Amino acid sequence: MDPHLLQSVLDTVSLPALAVGPDEKIVAANADALSLLGQGIVTRNYVTMLRQPMLLDSIESTLRDTSPRETRYLGHDGDHDTTYRVTCRAAGDTGCVIVCFDDVTALEQASQMRRDFVANVSHELRTPLTALMGFIETLQGPARDDTTAQTRFLGIMQSEAARMNRLVGDLLSLSRVESDQRVRPTTQISLLDVLSSTVHALQPVAQKAKVTLVFDPPDHIPTMIADADQLRQVFTNLIENAIKYGGEDNTVQVTLAAADRDPALRAAGVRVDVTDHGPGIDPAHLPRLTERFYRIDNHRSREMGGTGLGLAIVKHIIHRHRGRMRVTSELGQGATFSVILPLVP
């Protein structure tokens, strides 16, 4: 095949694509392939340019018997590893092999996330289930007539069952908010009323934890289009976390303000800050806080009833509202969780 014609054909392909001739040299490549593999690959031997054994074996085999093949190519875009599904096809009776690279990084990551999610859920449920089964076996055997042990074990069993119930509830909640994420809210609400009622409902929780919960509401905040129940869930989660992890004899401050142009949104918006004055969060943890089941301190989080899903739910709700969440913290200086929502979603 005329190399110029082959080049013209490859230029119409929307994926990175190149052609390897029967002499094992790369005879043509489109712009995407040059960007992926390097500008100087044409006329060079494919073995020296591609290097990865699985890909080399596939090209060599297709050159030899013209059978189509599929393999993987691992790349790097400067910040992240990338995965390509590579197809090798013989170009008719020309003796050339067309090699196309399809970026499947997002699919691979989604598949890995699903596997991790199943593994995490299994682990989170297995621990309390194992405890329940052990206590039931004990109550049926050695502790059958031990009233004191029965009372103690039943209390622990109730706690473990409640933990499983919270986890299942959060899993269902996460499923709902994920399914609604692309559906924009349609109800006109007062964010000031939502936040005020949330703070009022959590005052007993703060008092029990010996924490002062402070909210000085502004005189007026414009109404907005939003899902009041979901935003109440967001603020309940953030304020409860601040109460739990801020520590006793501390203050949790909640502030609400509107701006004609918020820098994070580049549009008119409202900002809610939830600030505690506790031990703070190591900056290394900040980028991963909204990952499912990610905990800074697994033992402490479980003791306080955390499922590891709260901030993941918060993230999805905020995304549904086309908003942003920011977390700022320094060790020993507390933490501030900021929710920025557009007045017009």
VENCOR-V465470 format. One line per field, one symbol per residue. phi: phi as a letter, one per 40 degrees, with the letter a starting at -180 (. if undefined). psi: psi as a letter, one per 40 degrees, with the letter a starting at -180 (. if undefined). Layout:
phi = ???
psi = ???
This chain:
phi = .ddcccccccccccbdaabbcccgbccaacccccccbhcbccgccccccbgcdccccccdccccbgccababbbbachbbcbbbcbbbbccgbcgcbcbbbbcbdccccccccccccccccdccccccccccccccccccbdcdbcccccccccccccccccccccccccccccccccccccbccbccbbccccccccccccdccccccgbcbbabcccabccacaccccccccccccccccccccgcfbbbbbbbabacacdcbfacabbbbbbbbccgbcdccdcbccccgcbcbdccccdcgcbgbdcccddccccccfbbbbbbabdgbgabbbbbbccbc
psi = hhddddddddeeheihiihhieeeiheiiiddddddeidfdheihddddddhddddddddddddeehiihaihhaheddiiihhhhhhhhgbfeeihhhihhhfdddddddddddddddddddddddddddddddddddebdedegdddddddddddddddddddddddddddddddddedehiiehhihdddddddddddeddddddefhhhhhgiidhhiiihihdddddddddddddddddediifihhhhihiiidhhdddfihiihhhhhifaeihhddedeedeihehhdgddddddeeieeedddddddddddefaihihhiiheeaihhhhhhidh.
